[in-house]
Amino acid sequence: MRGMDIFCVQETRGSWAHILKYMRLLLRNYWVRASFGNGCGGIITFISKASAPIDSDIVEQVIVVGRAHSVRISSDNFQQVTYN
């Protein structure tokens, strides 16, 4: 049974240093795209490496720092855009 392909976390507190330290086991199986606001919450999107094995197929666009971003995953066969 495959796990969840994409999951989004909102109102996070922390930094990339926290992701690398406390979520290192998740990083084995998931790519991470994040936007942290200055003095406010942030957002993190986890993308399964089983679903998107090539990191360069994932493009993040920050819409509002710490509040909104889009993640586009594309290959020869499909394209998916997730807004968080």
C-alpha positions in Angstrom: 0.0 0.0 0.0 1.4 3.4 -1.0 1.4 6.3 1.4 0.1 9.7 0.9 1.5 11.4 -2.3 1.3 15.0 -1.2 0.4 16.6 2.1 0.4 20.3 3.0 1.0 21.8 6.5 -0.1 25.3 7.3 0.6 27.7 10.2 4.0 26.1 10.8 6.7 27.7 13.0 10.3 27.1 12.5 12.9 27.2 9.7 14.8 25.0 7.3 17.2 24.1 10.1 14.2 22.6 12.0 13.1 20.6 9.0 16.5 19.2 8.5 16.9 18.3 12.1 13.5 17.1 13.2 12.0 15.8 10.0 15.1 14.1 8.6 13.4 10.7 8.5 10.6 12.0 6.4 13.1 13.5 4.0 14.1 9.9 3.0 10.7 9.5 1.2 9.5 13.1 0.6 10.7 16.2 -1.1 10.0 19.3 0.8 9.0 22.8 -0.4 8.4 25.5 2.3 7.9 29.1 2.7 8.4 30.7 6.1 7.3 34.2 6.9 9.3 36.7 9.0 7.7 36.6 12.4 4.6 34.7 11.3 3.6 31.2 10.4 4.7 29.4 7.3 3.7 26.5 5.0 5.3 23.3 4.1 4.4 20.9 1.3 5.7 17.3 1.3 5.8 15.4 -2.1 6.3 11.7 -2.2 9.5 10.6 -3.9 7.7 7.6 -5.1 5.2 9.8 -7.0 7.8 12.4 -8.2 11.2 10.7 -8.2 13.0 13.6 -10.0 13.5 16.7 -7.9 13.8 19.0 -10.9 10.3 18.0 -12.0 9.0 20.0 -9.0 8.7 23.8 -9.3 7.6 26.0 -6.4 6.3 29.5 -6.8 5.9 31.6 -3.6 2.7 33.7 -3.9 2.8 35.3 -0.5 5.8 34.6 1.7 4.8 32.3 4.6 1.1 32.3 3.5 0.6 30.9 0.0 2.6 29.0 -2.6 2.0 26.7 -5.5 3.9 23.5 -6.3 3.8 22.2 -9.9 4.9 18.6 -10.5 5.3 17.6 -14.2 6.6 14.9 -16.3 6.1 13.7 -19.9 2.8 12.1 -18.9 1.1 14.5 -16.4 1.1 17.8 -14.6 -0.3 18.6 -11.2 -0.5 21.9 -9.4 -1.1 22.1 -5.7 -1.8 25.3 -3.9 -1.0 25.6 -0.2 
